[in-house]
Each structure stands twice: as structure tokens, then as C-alpha cells.
Amino acid sequence: MAYSVPHVDGEPDPEFGRSESRGWPMWEVFVRQRRGMSHVHAGSLHAPDAETALQHARDVYTRRVEGVSVWVVPSSAIVASDPDEADAFFEAIEKPYRAATYYEIPDEVGQM
């Protein structure tokens, strides 16, 4: 498959492929491999807008018809926890009712 390089005034664009120099935003790409599965982070790319990001994500991350759905999200829209504070952030909060051992099964129910 051949790709054409964008031209400016009949000459190849010297800035083609240098998205950082254009100030294009970073986009996070999520791909769902098959129906019923979750979208999984596949990678990142630079693009000037959402539609272009979606097209580039399709071309880069689903080359062999590897997905049924692609999401692109501006990296700036993602809020994440700090990995250095994981212990405090993910500290277990006591909720014994979430454990099956918390409930007593009535005798009339029998074996579950």
C-alpha cells in the first residue's frame, strides 16, 4: 500500500510527519477487538482534530482488521491517579457486605 506525502506548492511538505512541530494535540487510542469485549488502550498519536485522529488510529492500530470499534480521546481529557500514591489511593475500605461470607443462607434455600 503506497502512501502519498502531502505537498505544499507542488513540493513535498518538509514538516510532514512532524506533528509536534505543528502543535497537534496527543490522542489516546482504545480498540475493541471483538463484540462483547472491552476497549483496551492501544497507544497514542498526534493529530490536528478528532476525525483525523480516528482515521489515523484505524490505519495504525487496526491494520489487519483487528478491531470492531476504535475510540480516540484527547490525552488532556484523561484524569489519572498517581502511581506513586497507589497504596493510599487503592487502600481497601472495609465493606464486609461485599463478601459472600457476610450473608447467612436460610436452611430452606438448601445448597447453593
Wavefront OBJ file of the C-alpha trace (Angstrom):
o trace
v 0.000 0.000 0.000
v 1.515 3.333 -1.033
v 1.048 6.491 0.970
v 1.265 9.923 -0.601
v 3.191 12.682 1.121
v 1.260 15.985 1.370
v 2.551 18.670 -0.954
v 2.824 22.411 -0.465
v 3.004 24.439 -3.696
v 3.961 21.327 -5.674
v 6.836 20.400 -3.339
v 6.806 17.705 -0.632
v 5.840 19.189 2.744
v 9.085 19.185 4.808
v 7.064 19.183 8.036
v 5.044 16.055 7.110
v 5.212 13.591 9.986
v 6.469 16.188 12.457
v 3.241 16.639 14.388
v 4.967 18.011 17.484
v 6.274 20.952 15.473
v 2.725 21.786 14.393
v 1.433 21.714 17.939
v -1.040 18.941 17.215
v -2.590 17.505 20.386
v -1.909 13.991 21.615
v -4.766 11.467 21.373
v -5.127 8.186 23.271
v -6.401 5.264 21.206
v -8.634 2.485 22.528
v -9.553 -0.553 20.400
v -12.220 -3.195 20.968
v -11.076 -6.453 19.360
v -14.454 -8.223 19.248
v -18.050 -7.505 20.161
v -18.701 -8.053 23.848
v -15.135 -7.250 24.856
v -13.908 -4.046 26.480
v -11.967 -1.343 24.688
v -8.254 -1.600 25.509
v -5.665 1.155 25.319
v -3.658 0.548 22.149
v -1.386 3.584 22.094
v -1.155 7.283 21.377
v -0.834 9.521 18.341
v -0.766 13.187 17.358
v -3.496 14.602 15.114
v -4.976 18.033 14.442
v -8.583 17.025 15.189
v -10.805 14.134 16.327
v -11.769 12.926 12.844
v -8.147 12.782 11.686
v -7.153 11.085 14.947
v -9.838 8.446 14.375
v -8.671 7.789 10.820
v -5.007 7.582 11.858
v -5.918 5.293 14.767
v -7.740 2.987 12.364
v -4.761 2.921 9.999
v -2.109 2.445 12.689
v -3.789 0.230 15.290
v -6.163 -1.957 13.234
v -4.109 -2.824 10.152
v -5.323 -6.400 9.812
v -8.988 -5.837 10.638
v -8.064 -6.351 14.290
v -10.948 -4.430 15.786
v -14.644 -3.678 15.619
v -14.541 -0.290 17.360
v -11.978 2.455 17.897
v -12.149 5.332 20.375
v -9.862 8.363 20.370
v -9.718 10.648 23.396
v -7.665 13.809 23.797
v -4.869 12.991 26.237
v -5.611 16.240 28.042
v -9.111 14.911 28.901
v -7.765 11.901 30.800
v -7.509 12.195 34.560
v -5.358 9.555 36.243
v -4.310 8.578 39.725
v -0.668 8.996 40.715
v 1.175 5.626 40.595
v 3.413 6.807 43.463
v 0.317 7.120 45.658
v -1.241 3.786 44.661
v -1.168 2.296 48.176
v -3.150 5.170 49.656
v -5.462 5.552 46.657
v -6.369 1.869 46.388
v -6.413 1.175 50.122
v -9.190 -1.261 50.881
v -12.225 0.238 52.531
v -13.936 -2.240 54.827
v -17.193 -3.300 53.199
v -17.919 -6.774 54.597
v -21.293 -6.915 52.865
v -19.448 -7.341 49.553
v -18.090 -10.720 50.661
v -20.366 -13.727 50.236
v -19.421 -14.885 53.743
v -21.256 -11.877 55.171
v -24.653 -13.402 54.391
v -26.276 -16.343 56.126
v -28.164 -18.687 53.841
v -31.509 -19.840 55.287
v -31.858 -23.607 55.705
v -34.898 -23.712 53.381
v -32.758 -22.436 50.485
v -30.625 -25.530 50.617
v -27.241 -25.801 48.964
v -26.204 -23.036 46.592
l 1 2 3 4 5 6 7 8 9 10 11 12 13 14 15 16 17 18 19 20 21 22 23 24 25 26 27 28 29 30 31 32 33 34 35 36 37 38 39 40 41 42 43 44 45 46 47 48 49 50 51 52 53 54 55 56 57 58 59 60 61 62 63 64 65 66 67 68 69 70 71 72 73 74 75 76 77 78 79 80 81 82 83 84 85 86 87 88 89 90 91 92 93 94 95 96 97 98 99 100 101 102 103 104 105 106 107 108 109 110 111 112
